[in-house]
């Protein structure tokens, strides 16, 4: 037993299959050594993956969470620890992990071929299904991610309006294309990444968050191809006022500016028609992702008015007159089949009262914990999503913008790790928020509330 926790012993196991490694460690060295598997994986990852993770926010000190198995509302790590999952694949798993309808479709398609490389019936069925569920979508085209969908939507807007400028709001995240990857994490301030073309954001207008006056003024100049909007900025879950959204719709219509609703996160989450159904607004274009294929497969889509979408029709607009879309795996049969079956579940609709009710239980419980402990924090959310914001000492919050500018990032990280120690996985360390999904239970929601109350009492009381 002298070797327990010894790095030399672990190094000797490094190249073995993970299952073999776990069984050997369990048999020979006990839990202390097993807990180092994630650390060892991270050390290996840093040698071959920049930063050790394919997305930076998945890596946190001292090493990332390495998942091995997921089912329902649970996620198991490589050490065999089971967590209640509120990360939920970046919010994609609206139905939870391994929903029977998605699993059945996947198994069926695996017998026929993962990717046929040609047209398939499931892309037709899924397109018909989305057009039925989301009335603003008259035509739709599929690709491989939300970012790709957004890229094509920008091109459609520019081609249709014959205008170059596009507008987005502060804190709005619309993927990683250069023209929109700015001010995603704060006020206007240039590109959010190195390596951008210096001219890539020349035609991008950044609008102040929740500011109707500034946005209307910019739109009325009549030089914008489109205005991008999330009904609530993805991770911050601060919902826009319905009158604000309807006002945007009106001024966009008056100026022949396209209103593009980004439903990559919100699509199929709160109801089958997306948040546009709840807000009573009809966008010109909508982008989708995440839940479109049941949360299990890479997918994206852009859909909207026929006269705009038909600009992708090379029969009507040959050569460079058309808006080009490509992608080897766009519309692949596996994602389309899974997506069709998932959207049939969304259409049936019985999941939404349960999910949204659980989300409301979480929101009220977190607010109650803050009120009880007099903590310097705020809760924001919309139906099945919730975010807790810890504020710096002395911060004065008067609106959404001042709230987001006042957060205590170190306290957020501390809270995230505390939840993890209690078997709860929120998303992410730098901005803890929760995606409630169909298989979550009252008991799991209450466990978050209890853990939050305990954290507030011990850290902020």
C-alpha positions in Angstrom: 0.0 0.0 0.0 3.0 2.3 0.1 2.4 3.1 -3.6 -1.0 4.7 -3.0 -1.1 8.1 -4.8 2.4 7.5 -6.3 2.7 9.3 -9.7 5.3 6.8 -10.9 2.8 4.0 -10.5 0.2 6.0 -12.4 2.6 6.8 -15.2 3.2 3.1 -15.8 -0.6 2.7 -16.5 -0.8 5.8 -18.8 -1.2 4.0 -22.1 -3.7 1.3 -21.0 -7.3 1.5 -22.1 -9.4 3.5 -19.5 -11.6 0.6 -18.4 -8.5 -1.6 -17.8 -6.8 1.2 -15.9 -9.8 1.8 -13.6 -10.2 -1.9 -12.8 -6.5 -2.2 -12.0 -6.5 0.8 -9.8 -9.7 -0.3 -8.0 -8.1 -3.7 -7.3 -4.7 -2.5 -6.2 -4.7 0.9 -4.8 -8.0 2.3 -3.6 -9.9 5.5 -4.2 -7.1 8.0 -3.6 -5.3 6.7 -6.7 -8.4 6.4 -8.8 -9.2 10.1 -8.3 -6.0 10.9 -10.2 -7.2 9.5 -13.6 -8.6 12.9 -14.7 -5.4 14.6 -13.7 -3.4 12.1 -15.7 -5.7 12.6 -18.7 -5.3 16.3 -18.5 -1.5 16.1 -18.4 -1.6 14.0 -21.5 -4.1 16.3 -23.2 -2.0 19.4 -22.6 0.7 17.8 -24.7 -1.5 17.3 -27.8 -4.5 19.7 -27.4 -4.0 23.5 -26.9 -4.8 24.2 -23.3 -5.7 20.6 -22.8 -9.4 20.9 -23.9 -11.2 21.3 -27.2 -13.2 24.2 -25.7 -11.4 26.4 -23.2 -14.2 26.7 -20.6 -14.3 22.9 -20.3 -10.9 23.0 -18.5 -10.7 24.3 -14.9 -8.3 24.1 -12.1 -6.8 21.7 -11.2 -8.1 19.6 -14.1 -11.3 19.2 -16.2 -14.3 17.0 -15.7 -13.8 13.9 -17.9 -17.1 12.3 -18.6 -17.5 8.6 -19.4 -21.2 7.9 -19.4 -24.5 9.8 -19.5 -28.1 8.8 -19.0 -31.3 10.8 -18.2 -30.2 13.6 -15.9 -27.0 11.9 -14.8 -23.4 12.2 -15.9 -20.7 9.8 -14.8 -17.0 10.7 -14.8 -14.0 8.5 -15.5 -13.6 7.8 -11.8 -17.1 6.4 -11.6 -18.6 9.4 -9.7 -22.2 10.2 -10.7 -23.4 13.8 -10.9 -26.7 15.4 -11.5 -26.1 17.1 -14.8 -27.3 20.7 -15.4 -24.5 21.4 -18.0 -26.5 19.1 -20.3 -24.2 19.3 -23.3 -24.3 23.1 -23.4 -28.1 23.1 -23.0 -28.6 20.8 -26.0 -30.0 17.8 -24.1 -33.6 19.1 -23.7 -34.8 15.6 -23.6 -32.0 14.4 -21.3 -29.3 12.0 -22.2 -30.3 9.0 -24.3 -33.9 9.7 -24.7 -35.6 6.5 -26.0 -37.0 8.1 -29.1 -33.6 9.4 -30.1 -31.8 6.1 -29.2 -34.4 4.2 -31.3 -33.8 6.4 -34.3 -30.1 6.1 -33.9 -30.1 2.4 -33.8 -32.4 2.1 -36.8 -30.2 4.4 -38.8 -27.0 2.7 -37.8 -28.3 -0.4 -39.5 -28.7 1.5 -42.7 -25.7 3.8 -42.7 -24.5 6.8 -40.7 -23.8 9.1 -43.6 -25.1 8.4 -47.1 -23.5 11.4 -48.8 -26.6 12.0 -50.9 -30.2 13.3 -50.2 -32.2 11.2 -47.7 -35.8 11.1 -46.7 -35.1 12.2 -43.1 -33.9 15.7 -44.2 -37.3 16.1 -46.0 -39.2 14.8 -43.0 -37.3 17.0 -40.5 -37.7 20.1 -42.7 -41.5 19.5 -42.9 -41.6 19.0 -39.2 -39.8 22.2 -38.3 -41.9 24.2 -40.8 -45.0 22.9 -39.1 -43.8 23.6 -35.6 -42.3 27.1 -36.2 -44.8 29.2 -38.3 -42.2 31.8 -39.3 -40.1 29.0 -41.1 -41.4 28.4 -44.6 -38.2 26.9 -45.9 -35.2 25.6 -44.1 -31.7 24.2 -44.8 -29.5 22.1 -42.6 -25.8 22.2 -41.7 -23.5 21.0 -38.9 -23.6 23.6 -36.1 -25.3 26.7 -34.9 -22.2 28.7 -36.0 -22.6 27.4 -39.6 -26.3 28.3 -39.5 -25.4 31.9 -38.4 -22.8 32.2 -41.1 -25.3 31.3 -43.8 -28.0 33.6 -42.3 -25.6 36.6 -42.5 -25.0 35.9 -46.2 -28.7 35.5 -46.8 -29.5 38.8 -45.1 -26.8 40.7 -47.1 -27.8 39.1 -50.4 -31.5 39.8 -49.9 -31.2 43.4 -48.7 -28.2 44.4 -50.7 -26.8 46.0 -47.6 -23.4 45.2 -45.9 -23.9 46.2 -42.2 -25.2 43.9 -39.6 -26.1 44.6 -35.9 -26.0 42.6 -32.7 -26.4 43.4 -29.0 -23.8 43.4 -26.3 -23.5 40.0 -24.5 -25.2 38.3 -27.4 -23.3 35.2 -28.6 -23.9 34.1 -32.2 -21.1 31.7 -32.8 -17.5 32.2 -33.9 -17.8 33.8 -37.3 -15.6 36.9 -37.3 -18.2 39.6 -38.1 -20.3 38.6 -35.0 -17.6 37.4 -32.6 -17.4 40.7 -30.7 -18.9 42.0 -27.5 -20.1 38.5 -26.6 -18.9 38.8 -23.0 -19.3 42.5 -22.3 -19.6 45.9 -23.8 -18.4 46.9 -27.2 -14.7 46.4 -27.4 -13.4 44.9 -30.7 -12.9 41.2 -31.6 -13.3 38.5 -29.0 -10.5 36.5 -30.5 -7.0 36.9 -31.9 -6.5 36.3 -35.6 -9.5 38.1 -36.9 -9.2 39.9 -40.2 -8.8 43.6 -39.2 -11.6 44.5 -41.5 -14.0 41.7 -40.5 -16.0 43.9 -38.1 -16.0 47.1 -40.2 -19.6 46.5 -41.0 -20.7 45.3 -37.6 -22.7 47.6 -35.3 -22.9 46.7 -31.6 -26.0 47.8 -29.8 -26.3 48.4 -26.1 -28.1 45.6 -24.2 -31.8 46.2 -23.7 -31.6 49.7 -25.3 -34.7 50.3 -27.5 -33.8 53.9 -28.2 -30.2 53.2 -29.5 -31.3 50.2 -31.5 -34.2 52.0 -33.1 -32.0 54.9 -34.0 -29.4 52.6 -35.6 -32.0 50.6 -37.6 -33.7 53.8 -38.9 -30.5 54.8 -40.7 -31.7 52.1 -43.3 -28.2 50.7 -43.8 -28.4 47.5 -41.8 -29.0 44.2 -43.5 -30.2 42.6 -40.3 -30.4 42.8 -36.5 -29.5 39.7 -34.5 -31.3 38.9 -31.3 -31.5 36.3 -28.6 -34.6 36.5 -26.6 -32.2 36.1 -23.7 -28.4 36.1 -24.0 -27.5 32.4 -23.8 -25.7 31.9 -20.5 -26.9 35.0 -18.7 -30.6 34.1 -19.0 -31.8 37.7 -18.7 -34.9 37.6 -20.9 -35.7 40.6 -23.1 -38.9 42.5 -22.5 -41.7 41.4 -24.9 -42.5 44.9 -25.9 -38.8 45.5 -26.6 -38.8 42.6 -29.0 -42.0 43.6 -30.7 -40.7 47.1 -31.1 -37.6 45.8 -32.9 -39.9 43.8 -35.2 -41.9 46.9 -36.0 -38.9 49.2 -36.8 -37.2 46.4 -38.8 -40.3 46.0 -40.9 -40.5 49.8 -41.5 -36.9 50.0 -42.7 -36.7 46.7 -44.7 -34.2 45.4 -42.2 -34.3 41.7 -41.5 -34.9 40.6 -37.9 -33.0 37.3 -37.3 -33.8 35.4 -34.1 -31.0 33.2 -32.8 -32.8 30.2 -31.4 -29.7 28.0 -31.3 -30.1 27.7 -27.5 -33.8 28.6 -27.1 -35.2 26.6 -30.0 -37.4 23.7 -28.7 -36.4 24.4 -25.1 -39.5 26.2 -23.7 -42.0 25.0 -26.2 -42.1 23.4 -29.7 -42.4 26.7 -31.5 -39.4 28.4 -29.8 -39.4 31.6 -27.8 -40.7 33.5 -30.9 -44.1 31.8 -30.2 -44.1 33.0 -26.7 -43.0 36.5 -27.6 -45.6 36.7 -30.4 -43.0 37.9 -32.9 -42.3 36.6 -36.4 -38.7 36.9 -37.4 -37.5 37.0 -41.0 -35.0 34.3 -40.4 -34.3 31.9 -37.5 -31.2 29.9 -36.7 -31.3 26.6 -34.9 -28.9 24.1 -33.4 -28.4 22.0 -30.2 -31.8 20.5 -29.5 -32.7 20.2 -33.2 -31.2 16.7 -33.4 -32.3 15.6 -29.9 -29.1 17.1 -28.4 -27.0 14.1 -29.4 -25.6 15.0 -32.8 -23.9 18.1 -34.4 -26.5 20.0 -36.3 -27.6 23.5 -37.3 -30.2 25.1 -39.5 -31.4 28.4 -40.8 -35.0 28.9 -41.9 -37.4 31.6 -42.7 -39.3 33.4 -45.4 -39.4 31.6 -48.7 -38.3 34.6 -50.8 -35.1 34.9 -48.7 -34.4 31.2 -48.4 -34.8 30.7 -52.1 -31.6 32.7 -52.7 -29.9 29.4 -52.0 -31.7 27.8 -54.9 -29.1 27.5 -57.7 -31.8 26.7 -60.2 -33.3 30.1 -59.7 -30.1 31.9 -58.9 -27.2 30.3 -60.8 -23.6 30.6 -60.0 -22.5 33.6 -57.9 -26.1 34.9 -57.9 -27.0 32.3 -55.3 -26.0 32.1 -51.6 -23.8 29.1 -51.4 -24.1 26.5 -48.7 -21.9 23.4 -48.5 -20.8 20.8 -46.0 -20.0 17.2 -46.5 -22.1 16.2 -43.4 -24.9 18.7 -43.8 -28.2 16.9 -43.6 -26.7 13.6 -42.8 -29.2 10.8 -42.3 -28.2 10.0 -38.7 -28.7 13.6 -37.4 -31.8 14.1 -39.5 -33.4 10.8 -38.4 -32.7 11.6 -34.7 -33.9 15.1 -35.2 -37.2 14.0 -36.7 -38.0 11.7 -33.8 -37.0 14.4 -31.3 -39.2 17.0 -32.8 -42.1 14.6 -32.7 -41.6 14.4 -29.0 -41.5 18.2 -28.8 -44.7 18.4 -30.9 -46.5 16.1 -28.5 -45.7 18.7 -25.9 -46.4 17.0 -22.5 -42.7 17.5 -21.5 -42.9 21.3 -21.4 -45.2 21.8 -18.4 -43.0 19.5 -16.4 -39.7 21.1 -17.5 -40.9 24.7 -17.1 -42.4 23.8 -13.7 -39.1 22.4 -12.5 -37.3 25.6 -13.8 -39.7 27.8 -11.9 -39.1 25.7 -8.8 -35.4 26.3 -9.2 -35.7 30.0 -9.8 -37.9 30.5 -6.7 -35.7 28.3 -4.6 -32.5 30.1 -5.5 -34.2 33.5 -4.9 -35.4 32.2 -1.5 -31.9 31.1 -0.6 -30.5 34.6 -1.4 -33.3 36.3 0.5 -32.8 34.1 3.5 -29.1 34.6 3.7 -29.1 38.3 2.6 -26.4 37.4 0.0 -25.1 39.9 -2.5 -26.4 38.0 -5.5 -29.1 38.0 -8.1 -31.0 35.2 -9.9 -32.1 35.5 -13.5 -33.8 33.0 -15.7 -36.5 32.0 -18.1 -38.6 28.9 -17.6 -36.2 26.0 -17.8 -33.0 28.0 -17.5 -31.5 29.8 -14.5 -28.4 31.8 -13.7 -27.1 33.0 -10.3 -24.9 36.2 -10.4 -22.6 36.9 -7.5 -21.9 40.6 -7.1 -18.8 42.5 -6.0 -19.0 44.3 -2.7 -20.6 47.8 -3.1 -22.0 47.1 -6.6 -25.1 48.9 -7.5 -27.5 47.1 -9.9 -30.1 49.2 -11.7 -30.6 47.2 -14.9 -29.3 44.1 -16.8 -26.2 45.9 -18.1 -25.1 47.0 -14.6 -25.8 43.6 -13.3 -23.5 41.9 -15.8 -20.8 44.5 -15.2 -20.8 43.9 -11.4 -20.2 40.1 -11.2 -17.7 38.6 -8.8 -15.9 36.1 -11.0 -13.9 34.5 -8.2 -17.1 33.8 -6.2 -18.8 32.3 -9.2 -15.9 29.9 -9.6 -16.0 29.0 -5.9 -19.7 28.3 -6.2 -19.2 26.1 -9.2 -16.6 24.0 -7.4 -18.8 23.8 -4.3 -21.7 22.4 -6.3 -19.3 19.9 -7.9 -18.3 18.7 -4.5 -22.0 18.0 -3.8 -22.4 16.0 -7.0 -24.0 18.8 -9.1 -22.6 19.9 -12.4 -23.6 23.4 -13.4 -22.3 25.2 -16.5 -19.7 26.7 -16.3 -17.0 27.7 -13.7 -16.9 31.3 -14.9 -20.7 31.7 -15.1 -22.7 29.1 -13.2 -26.0 28.5 -14.8 -28.5 25.6 -15.0 -30.3 23.9 -17.9 -33.3 22.0 -16.6 -34.4 19.1 -18.8 -37.2 16.6 -19.0 -35.7 13.8 -16.8 -34.8 16.1 -13.9 -36.8 15.6 -10.7 -38.0 17.7 -7.8 -35.5 16.1 -5.6 -32.6 17.1 -7.9 -33.8 20.6 -8.1 -34.1 20.8 -4.3 -30.5 19.5 -4.0 -29.3 22.5 -6.0 -31.3 24.9 -3.8 -30.0 23.2 -0.6 -26.4 23.3 -1.8 -26.8 27.0 -2.8 -28.2 27.9 0.6 -25.3 26.1 2.4 -22.8 27.8 0.1 -24.3 31.3 0.8 -24.4 30.7 4.5 -20.8 29.6 4.7 -19.4 32.2 2.2 -21.6 35.2 2.2 -23.7 35.1 5.3 
